[in-house]
Every structure is written in structure tokens, then in C-alpha cells.
Amino acid sequence: MIITKRSTAADPIQWDLLQSVITQLIEKKRYRDALMLAIPAYTGLRFSDYSGLKWGDLKGKEILVKEKKTGKVREITLSEGLKNIVSLCQQENNKKSDFIFANNSGKVFSIQYANQHLKRINIEFKMNIKNMQTHCLRKSFAATLWDRYDRSEEGLIIISKILNHSNISITKKYIGITDNMVRAAYNSL
């Protein structure tokens, strides 16, 4: 009997595609949508850790975030790219809420809402991401960094530290090295 693998895993998004969609969202004055993509893609944060960010949190060069999943504190340097996007998007800060990702009542919206909204963006911009969800953006962060470090062991160590993984084997699995290697092995025949 053949068992088919039904995947609900988040796939990373190509960095160029992500940047293109963020730019288009800003051009359409959909600033919160642009930040919904940019903040996790530039920081590697989980939704539970970035959803409660306030506008004031992004004014400096770094932010401190206590991760809900691990309880660990991360110091995140805001890149020039992210600071530029935030600067353009602060126009939307309509003072209804201090939270960046707030609903009309001023409360932080849920991960379910965020995932549904990302699925709509995926369709609208023809991104063709199979299972678009907030975690795709964290994986995009990791995959992009790994590429920028020429897929080196040093890159894996740095990414593992940034993502607060307990060891590099988790990071390897996380960015799909093992799965990619297995597929390549089958495809080499």
C-alpha cells in the first residue's frame, strides 16, 4: 500500500517574490498588510511574538521580544530594509490602537484571521504558495539567510541561534535540507 503524504507544513516564500508583494501593498496603501509580511520575514518571529508589537516598539534600532513558545528573550536588530518599510507604513497608525496588528476594536487579531488574510493576499498576488500561513514568513527568513550564507555550516549555526533552536539538526529539518536532499537523490536517477 502506498501512503500519500498530505502536507500542511509551511513552505518558504522566495525573497524576491516577497519583496515584490510588499512593495505592491505599500503602493496600494495597504500598510498593515505590507507589515504582516515584512515583520516576520525580516525578523524570523513567530506570529505569537510579533502580533502584539506596538508602533513604538519599532522606533529604535533593536527590539527585545520574550518568545511565548520558549520563554527566551531575543534581541532583534532591525535591518535598514525593515526600518524603511516601517517608516513608509507608519502613515497607517490611525491611533485607533497602539498595536500594529489590531482589529477595528483595537485588539490584536488572531492567528486564524492572519492566516485567512494571508491566503487572500496569496490569491490576489498570484504567489502560488501551497499552504500560505504566518509560519511561511518565518521559514522564508531562515531560507533566505541560509542562501545568503551560501548554505554553509556557519549559516546553519547562526540561523539556529537566531531562531532559538536547541540544536542544528532541528534547523536543518526546519529549512528542509533533509527533504530536499532526499528528493534530489530520487530525482538523480
C-alpha positions as CSV (number, residue, x, y, z in Angstrom):
1,M,0.0,0.0,0.0
2,I,1.3,3.5,-0.9
3,I,0.8,6.2,1.6
4,T,0.5,9.6,0.2
5,K,1.9,12.4,2.3
6,R,-0.6,15.2,3.0
7,S,1.4,18.2,3.9
8,T,0.1,21.2,5.9
9,A,3.7,22.4,6.5
10,A,4.5,25.9,5.8
11,D,6.7,26.5,2.8
12,P,9.2,29.4,2.5
13,I,8.5,32.1,0.0
14,Q,11.2,33.3,-2.4
15,W,12.7,36.6,-1.1
16,D,12.2,38.4,-4.5
17,L,8.5,37.5,-4.6
18,L,8.0,38.6,-1.0
19,Q,9.7,41.9,-1.7
20,S,7.6,42.5,-4.8
21,V,4.3,41.8,-2.9
22,I,5.4,44.1,0.0
23,T,6.2,46.9,-2.5
24,Q,2.9,46.5,-4.3
25,L,1.0,46.5,-1.0
26,I,2.7,49.7,0.0
27,E,1.9,51.3,-3.4
28,K,-1.7,50.4,-2.8
29,K,-1.5,52.0,0.7
30,R,-2.2,48.6,2.4
31,Y,0.4,49.3,5.0
32,R,-0.8,46.8,7.7
33,D,-0.8,44.0,5.0
34,A,2.8,45.0,4.0
35,L,3.9,44.8,7.6
36,M,2.1,41.5,8.1
37,L,4.6,40.1,5.5
38,A,7.6,42.2,6.3
39,I,8.0,42.0,10.1
40,P,8.2,38.1,10.3
41,A,10.2,37.9,7.0
42,Y,12.8,40.3,8.3
43,T,12.9,39.1,11.9
44,G,12.1,35.4,11.9
45,L,9.5,36.0,14.7
46,R,6.5,33.6,15.2
47,F,3.0,35.2,14.9
48,S,2.6,34.9,18.7
49,D,5.7,37.1,19.2
50,Y,5.1,39.8,16.6
51,S,1.3,40.1,16.7
52,G,1.4,42.1,19.9
53,L,4.0,44.6,18.7
54,K,3.1,48.3,19.1
55,W,4.1,51.1,16.8
56,G,6.5,52.4,19.4
57,D,8.4,49.1,19.6
58,L,9.8,49.6,16.1
59,K,11.2,53.1,16.6
60,G,14.7,52.1,17.7
61,K,17.5,50.0,16.2
62,E,16.6,46.9,18.1
63,I,13.6,45.3,19.8
64,L,13.5,42.9,22.7
65,V,11.0,40.1,22.4
66,K,10.2,37.4,25.0
67,E,9.2,34.4,22.9
68,K,5.9,32.9,24.1
69,K,6.8,29.4,22.9
70,T,10.3,29.2,24.5
71,G,10.2,31.9,27.2
72,K,13.6,33.1,25.9
73,V,14.3,36.7,25.2
74,R,15.6,37.7,21.8
75,E,17.2,40.9,20.8
76,I,16.5,41.6,17.2
77,T,18.4,44.2,15.2
78,L,16.0,46.0,12.8
79,S,17.6,46.0,9.3
80,E,17.6,49.1,7.2
81,G,15.2,47.3,4.8
82,L,12.7,46.7,7.6
83,K,13.1,50.2,9.1
84,N,12.4,51.7,5.6
85,I,9.2,49.6,5.3
86,V,8.1,50.6,8.8
87,S,8.8,54.2,8.1
88,L,6.6,54.1,5.0
89,C,3.8,52.2,6.8
90,Q,3.6,54.3,9.9
91,Q,1.2,56.5,7.9
92,E,-1.5,54.0,8.8
93,N,-1.1,54.5,12.5
94,N,-4.5,56.0,12.9
95,K,-4.4,56.0,16.7
96,K,-7.3,53.5,17.0
97,S,-4.8,51.3,18.7
98,D,-1.1,51.3,19.7
99,F,-1.0,47.7,18.3
100,I,0.2,47.4,14.7
101,F,-2.0,44.3,14.0
102,A,-5.2,45.4,15.6
103,N,-8.8,44.8,14.5
104,N,-11.4,47.6,14.4
105,S,-11.9,47.3,18.2
106,G,-8.2,48.0,18.8
107,K,-7.5,44.4,19.9
108,V,-4.7,42.2,18.4
109,F,-6.2,40.0,15.8
110,S,-6.0,36.2,15.9
111,I,-3.7,33.8,14.1
112,Q,-6.7,32.4,12.3
113,Y,-7.6,35.9,11.0
114,A,-3.9,36.4,10.0
115,N,-3.8,33.1,8.1
116,Q,-7.0,33.7,6.3
117,H,-5.8,37.2,5.3
118,L,-2.5,35.8,4.1
119,K,-4.4,33.3,2.0
120,R,-6.3,36.1,0.3
121,I,-3.1,38.0,-0.4
122,N,-1.6,34.8,-1.8
123,I,-4.5,34.5,-4.3
124,E,-4.7,38.2,-5.1
125,F,-1.0,38.5,-5.9
126,K,-0.8,35.0,-7.6
127,M,2.0,34.0,-5.2
128,N,1.1,30.3,-5.7
129,I,2.2,29.3,-2.1
130,K,0.5,25.9,-1.4
131,N,-0.2,26.4,2.3
132,M,0.1,30.1,2.9
133,Q,0.2,30.9,6.6
134,T,2.1,33.1,9.0
135,H,4.8,30.5,9.6
136,C,5.8,30.7,5.9
137,L,7.3,34.0,6.6
138,R,9.5,32.7,9.5
139,K,10.6,29.9,7.2
140,S,11.3,32.5,4.4
141,F,13.5,34.4,6.8
142,A,15.5,31.2,7.6
143,A,15.7,30.0,4.0
144,T,16.9,33.5,2.8
145,L,19.6,33.7,5.4
146,W,20.8,30.2,4.6
147,D,21.1,31.2,0.9
148,R,22.9,34.4,1.9
149,Y,25.4,32.4,3.9
150,D,26.0,30.1,0.8
151,R,24.2,27.3,2.5
152,S,27.2,26.9,4.8
153,E,27.5,25.2,8.2
154,E,28.3,28.7,9.6
155,G,24.9,29.9,8.3
156,L,23.1,27.0,9.9
157,I,24.7,27.8,13.3
158,I,23.7,31.4,13.0
159,I,20.1,30.7,11.9
160,S,19.8,28.1,14.7
161,K,20.9,30.7,17.2
162,I,18.6,33.4,15.8
163,L,15.5,31.0,15.8
164,N,16.4,29.7,19.3
165,H,16.5,26.1,18.1
166,S,18.0,23.7,20.6
167,N,20.4,22.2,18.0
168,I,21.4,22.4,14.4
169,S,19.6,19.2,13.3
170,I,16.3,21.0,14.1
171,T,17.3,23.9,11.9
172,K,18.3,21.5,9.1
173,K,14.9,19.9,9.2
174,Y,13.2,23.3,9.6
175,I,14.6,24.7,6.4
176,G,14.1,21.4,4.5
177,I,17.7,20.3,3.9
178,T,16.9,16.7,4.6
179,D,13.7,16.6,2.4
180,N,15.5,18.5,-0.4
181,M,18.4,16.0,-0.3
182,V,16.1,13.0,-0.4
183,R,14.1,14.5,-3.4
184,A,17.4,15.3,-5.2
185,A,18.6,11.7,-4.6
186,Y,15.4,10.3,-6.1
187,N,15.5,12.8,-9.0
188,S,19.1,12.0,-9.8
189,L,18.2,8.5,-11.1
